[in-house]
Amino acid sequence: MHGVAFFNDGCWVVTGSHTKPLRGHQGSVFSVAVSPDDKQIASGGQDSTVIIWDVDSKQIVFKGVKYTESVNCVLLP
């Protein structure tokens, strides 16, 4: 497990790893973050991309441009 973020209620947690139920990255997920309203998750990974996920639908709402290196930290405002 590479990254961990807690939802505001303290009952739910999201983690980053190599194998995961939300498929979108190619390779390991190094960082995860939860939005203040608990409606979105951000993930950054080995494939040099940032993805924003909708919590309810579990769908990708944004997939960022490829960066030159792995994404090791993500934050949501």
C-alpha positions in Angstrom: 0.0 0.0 0.0 1.4 3.4 -1.0 -1.1 6.1 0.0 -3.9 6.4 2.4 -6.7 9.1 2.8 -9.6 9.1 5.2 -13.1 10.4 4.5 -14.4 13.1 6.8 -16.7 10.7 8.7 -13.7 8.7 9.7 -15.5 5.5 8.8 -14.2 5.2 5.2 -10.7 5.1 3.8 -9.2 5.0 0.3 -5.8 3.4 -0.4 -3.4 3.3 -3.3 -1.6 0.2 -4.4 -0.8 -1.9 -7.5 -4.0 -3.9 -7.5 -7.2 -2.0 -7.0 -10.9 -2.1 -7.8 -10.9 1.3 -9.5 -9.0 0.7 -12.7 -7.5 3.7 -14.5 -3.8 3.9 -13.8 -1.1 1.8 -15.6 1.0 0.7 -12.7 1.0 1.5 -9.0 -1.0 4.3 -7.3 1.4 6.3 -5.1 -0.9 8.9 -3.6 -4.6 9.4 -2.9 -6.7 12.3 -1.5 -10.4 12.8 -0.7 -12.2 16.0 -1.4 -13.6 18.0 1.6 -17.2 17.1 0.6 -16.3 13.4 0.3 -17.6 13.4 -3.3 -14.3 12.9 -5.2 -11.1 11.0 -4.9 -7.8 12.0 -6.5 -5.1 9.5 -7.3 -1.6 9.9 -8.7 0.7 7.2 -9.8 3.6 5.5 -11.4 2.2 6.2 -14.9 2.7 9.9 -14.4 -1.0 10.8 -14.4 -3.6 12.3 -12.0 -7.1 10.9 -12.0 -10.2 12.4 -10.3 -12.9 9.9 -9.5 -16.5 10.4 -8.6 -17.1 8.5 -5.3 -20.8 7.6 -6.0 -20.4 6.4 -9.6 -16.8 5.1 -9.2 -16.2 6.7 -12.7 -13.3 8.8 -13.9 -14.4 12.5 -14.1 -10.9 13.8 -15.1 -7.7 12.2 -16.2 -4.7 14.6 -16.2 -2.0 15.1 -18.7 1.1 12.9 -18.4 3.8 14.4 -16.3 7.5 13.7 -16.8 7.8 11.6 -13.6 5.6 9.6 -11.3 3.0 11.5 -9.3 3.8 11.1 -5.6 1.4 13.6 -4.0 -2.1 14.7 -4.8 -4.5 17.2 -3.0 -8.0 18.2 -3.5 -9.2 21.7 -2.5 
